[in-house]
């Protein structure tokens, strides 16, 4: 299945999304570290009431980056297992990645975040959706095509 390539795709996609969010939030005035700290607030509940602009919080950033990258890898593996296996073209993977990322955004923004991590709703929803799309595009660019994965399985 090209598992290493899927893991790398998830990490690269998480970096793309993370940097879009962090740069936007820095320019918008919420603070460069706000996306990572908001994710870290899932575990560090005291950060649910963090003040804006969000300043650097070591454990919030560490846990936020770890959580973001871990989720990205997990969603990348799910994408490969469910969606990408049947798609043979790079264009199809990129398009499917974008659609998949929008589904993740909608579920996250409207169902999961309000219950699990409401402080993340301080992010700009439009930019958050765009960052998800960029995540999906990057994922689609880097995951192995089904034909490549099939070839690897047959030759090993």
Rosetta blueprint (number, residue, H / E / L):
1 X L
2 X L
3 X H
4 X H
5 X H
6 X H
7 X H
8 X H
9 X H
10 X H
11 X H
12 X H
13 X H
14 X H
15 X H
16 X H
17 X H
18 X H
19 X H
20 X H
21 X H
22 X H
23 X H
24 X H
25 X H
26 X H
27 X H
28 X H
29 X L
30 X L
31 X L
32 X L
33 X L
34 X H
35 X H
36 X H
37 X H
38 X H
39 X H
40 X H
41 X L
42 X L
43 X L
44 X L
45 X H
46 X H
47 X H
48 X H
49 X H
50 X L
51 X L
52 X L
53 X L
54 X L
55 X L
56 X L
57 X L
58 X H
59 X H
60 X H
61 X H
62 X H
63 X H
64 X H
65 X H
66 X H
67 X H
68 X H
69 X H
70 X H
71 X H
72 X H
73 X H
74 X H
75 X H
76 X H
77 X H
78 X H
79 X H
80 X H
81 X H
82 X H
83 X L
84 X H
85 X H
86 X H
87 X L
88 X L
89 X L
90 X H
91 X H
92 X H
93 X H
94 X H
95 X H
96 X H
97 X H
98 X H
99 X H
100 X H
101 X H
102 X H
103 X H
104 X H
105 X H
106 X H
107 X H
108 X H
109 X H
110 X H
111 X H
112 X H
113 X H
114 X H
115 X H
116 X H
117 X L
118 X H
119 X H
120 X H
121 X H
122 X H
123 X L
124 X L
125 X H
126 X H
127 X H
128 X H
129 X H
130 X H
131 X H
132 X H
133 X H
134 X H
135 X H
136 X H
137 X H
138 X H
139 X H
140 X H
141 X H
142 X H
143 X L
144 X L
145 X L
146 X H
147 X H
148 X H
149 X H
150 X H
151 X H
152 X H
153 X H
154 X H
155 X H
156 X L
